[in-house]
Amino acid sequence: MTDQLSRRQIREYQLYSRTSGKHVQVTGRRISATAEDGNKFAKLIVETDTFGSRVRIKGAESEKYICMNKRGKLIGKPSGKSKDCVFTEIVLENNYTAFQNARHEGWFMAFTRQGRPRQASRSRQNQREAHFIKRLYQGQLSFPNHADKQKQFEFVGSAPTRRTKRTRRPQPLT
């Protein structure tokens, strides 16, 4: 059930595929894991669907959502409103992330070593093909408010107090 009341969170990052060693890219209807770091088609916009870990993944350049058809094939669709385009984000014990389709329980987004999409009905959560790492898009600062430039650390001076004056006085030699 889609939540209409919660505030949507929108994040931009790349998904690094564990098997292909490349990033997931959305080029129109075709989805693959063959993009190099910083490729314009590898920049993904991930928006939350509900209060929890359900997300929609959209290619920033192609404006298409990653969806799954009824046979378990990954395709790009212009509208991400259907349940086929919603994935549950699962953080695994090995710190990788798996994306399970919301409509079809047990179907995961997965890619082969060549970067081609794997049939979802044959993929499982514990398989390497379904493991991803979220990486920042190249050129983006790792700070949450990346619009503001990072400021250098400044020491704030203050007037000395009576106590500090007392400790600074040279001690008489005995």
N, C-alpha and C positions, 0 to 999 in steps of 0.2 A: 504494500500500500504506500503510495507516494504521499509524503508529508508536505502540506501546503503552508504550514505555519512557521516551521523552522527557517532560520536564516541560512541561505545557501553559502557554502564556502567554495571559493574558486581558487585552484592552485595551478601553477604552470610548472611542468617538469618533463623529463624524458623517462622512458621506461627501458631499462637495459635488460635484454634477454640473456639468461644464464647459458642457454645452449648455443645460440648463434654468436654470442659475443658482440652483438650490434644492438642498436636501438629500434624500438617499434616505430613505424612510420605509417601515416595515413595519406595515401596519394589517391584521392578520389574514392572509387569503390574498392580499390585494392589495399589490403593491409598486409604488411610484412615486417620482419625484424632484420632489415639489411641496412639501416641508416647509420652513418658515421656520427660521432659526437658533434653536435652543433648544426646538423642538417636542418633546414627550414621545415621539412615535413615531419621531423622527429619531435618537434615542439608540440606537446599535448596540453590541452586545457582539461583539467579534471574538476568536475563540479559535483558536490554532494547532492544526493537525491532525497535522503531522509536523515533524521537524527541518528547517526550510526555510521556504518562503514559502507553504505551503498552509494556508488558513484556512477557518473556518466563520463566517458572519455571521448574528447573531441580533438581532432587535428586542428591546430591553430591556423595553418596555411590553407588546408583544403576545406575547412568548415564542415567536415563530415564526422559523424559519430561512429565509434566502433560498436557494431552490433553483431548478433549471432542469429543466423537463420534457423529454420526448423530442423535442418540436417546437421547443424553444429559447425557451420562454416562461418568464418569471420568476414564481414562485409562492412563497407562504409555507407551510411545512410545520412541524408541531409537533415532529417528530424530525429532527435533522440528521445522522443516522448514515449515510445513503446517499451514494454518490459524487456524486450529482446536487447535493448541498449543499456540496461542497468546491470552493473556488476557489483558483487559483494567483495570488498577488499579484505583479504585475510592475511595478517602478518604471521608468518610461520616461525617456528622455533629457531631456524637458522638465519633469521633476520631478512629473509627474502619475502616478497609479497606475491600472493596468488590472487587471481581475479576469477570468481565463480559467477556464472550467469544467474540472474535473479529468477528468470522464468524456468530454466532447466537446472534443477538441483544436481550437483555432481559434474556439471560441464564446466570446464575451465578454459580460459584463454591460454593457448599454448602454441609454440613455434618449433620447427625442426632446426637441425644444425645449419641448413641452408637458408633459414629465415622465412620459410614458407609457413603459413598457418596450418596447424595440426587439427584434425577433426576433433571437436570438443567431446564427443561421446566416448572417445578413446583416451581422453586425458584425465589424469587424477591429480589431486593436490600435492602428493608427495613426489611426483615426477619432476625431474630437472626442467623439462620442456615448459612447465607452467610457472617457473620461478622468475621473478623480476626484481630489479633494484630501481628505486626511484632516484633519479639524478637531476640536479639543477640544470636548466638549460644554459648552454655556454654563454658567458658574458653577463649572467645575472649574479648579483651579489647574494651571498648566503644569509644576509641579514633580513629579518622579516619586513622591515620598512626600508626596502632597497631603494626607494626614491630619494631618501635622505642620504647624503654621503656620510660615511663614518667619520666622526670627529676624533681628533687626537685627544688622548687623556690629558686633562688639565689638573694641576694642583691648585686648590683654592687656598689662598693665604688668609690668615686672620691675625688680628692684633694680639700680641703676647698678653697672657693673663698674669696675675700676681704670682701664681705658682710657677709658671715657666720662667719668669724673671728670676725667681729665687734659685731655680736649678741651674740657670745659666751663669750666675755669679761665680767668679773663680774662687776656689777654696783656698784658704790661707795655708801656707806650708807650716808644719809643726816640727 
